[in-house]
Amino acid sequence: MIKVEFLGPIGKAPIEIEADTLADVSVKLKEDETIAPWLSKCAVAVNDTMVNDRNFELKDGDRVSILPPVCGG
């Protein structure tokens, strides 16, 4: 089981899901119409480390953070 957290303006509570890779997480998150529009714009971190590989393997207890783009000054 992994925890997925949604940061910033996404405004969704964390969820726990079964997933072996980030690609599995993506498939499951695309099923949620409130999250799906964000996915193409967001960065992803696993246990606070940025990850770009959708085939990145996850293990039980990992935390996946969905990071929307932000601006500031």
C-alpha positions as CSV (number, residue, x, y, z in Angstrom):
1,M,0.0,0.0,0.0
2,I,1.3,3.4,-0.9
3,K,0.1,6.9,0.2
4,V,-0.6,9.5,-2.5
5,E,-0.7,13.1,-1.4
6,F,-1.9,16.1,-3.4
7,L,-0.2,19.4,-2.7
8,G,-1.1,23.0,-3.3
9,P,-4.3,23.9,-5.1
10,I,-5.4,20.4,-6.0
11,G,-7.2,20.4,-2.7
12,K,-7.7,16.6,-2.3
13,A,-7.1,14.6,0.8
14,P,-4.3,11.9,0.7
15,I,-5.4,8.5,-0.4
16,E,-3.9,5.0,0.0
17,I,-3.7,2.7,-3.0
18,E,-2.1,-0.5,-4.2
19,A,0.5,0.2,-7.0
20,D,3.7,-1.4,-8.2
21,T,5.0,1.5,-10.3
22,L,4.3,5.2,-10.9
23,A,2.5,4.2,-14.1
24,D,0.0,2.2,-12.0
25,V,-0.5,5.3,-9.8
26,S,-1.2,7.4,-13.0
27,V,-3.8,4.9,-14.3
28,K,-5.6,4.9,-11.0
29,L,-5.5,8.7,-10.6
30,K,-6.8,9.3,-14.1
31,E,-10.0,7.5,-13.0
32,D,-10.8,10.5,-10.7
33,E,-12.2,13.4,-12.8
34,T,-11.1,16.0,-10.2
35,I,-7.4,14.8,-10.3
36,A,-7.1,13.8,-14.0
37,P,-6.8,17.4,-15.4
38,W,-3.8,18.1,-13.1
39,L,-1.7,15.1,-13.9
40,S,-0.1,16.4,-17.2
41,K,1.0,19.6,-15.4
42,C,2.3,18.1,-12.2
43,A,5.7,16.9,-11.0
44,V,6.0,13.8,-8.9
45,A,8.1,13.0,-5.9
46,V,8.5,9.6,-4.1
47,N,9.6,10.0,-0.5
48,D,10.6,13.6,-1.2
49,T,12.8,12.8,-4.2
50,M,11.7,14.0,-7.6
51,V,11.1,11.2,-10.1
52,N,10.5,11.4,-13.8
53,D,10.4,7.6,-14.7
54,R,6.8,6.3,-14.9
55,N,8.3,2.8,-14.5
56,F,9.8,3.7,-11.1
57,E,9.1,0.8,-8.8
58,L,7.3,1.5,-5.6
59,K,7.4,-0.5,-2.4
60,D,5.0,-0.8,0.5
61,G,4.9,2.3,2.6
62,D,6.2,4.7,-0.1
63,R,4.7,8.2,-0.2
64,V,4.0,9.7,-3.7
65,S,3.5,13.5,-3.8
66,I,1.7,15.1,-6.7
67,L,3.2,18.6,-7.0
68,P,1.3,21.1,-9.2
69,P,3.1,24.0,-10.8
70,V,3.3,27.2,-8.7
71,C,4.5,30.7,-9.2
72,G,5.9,33.1,-6.8
73,G,8.3,35.9,-6.4
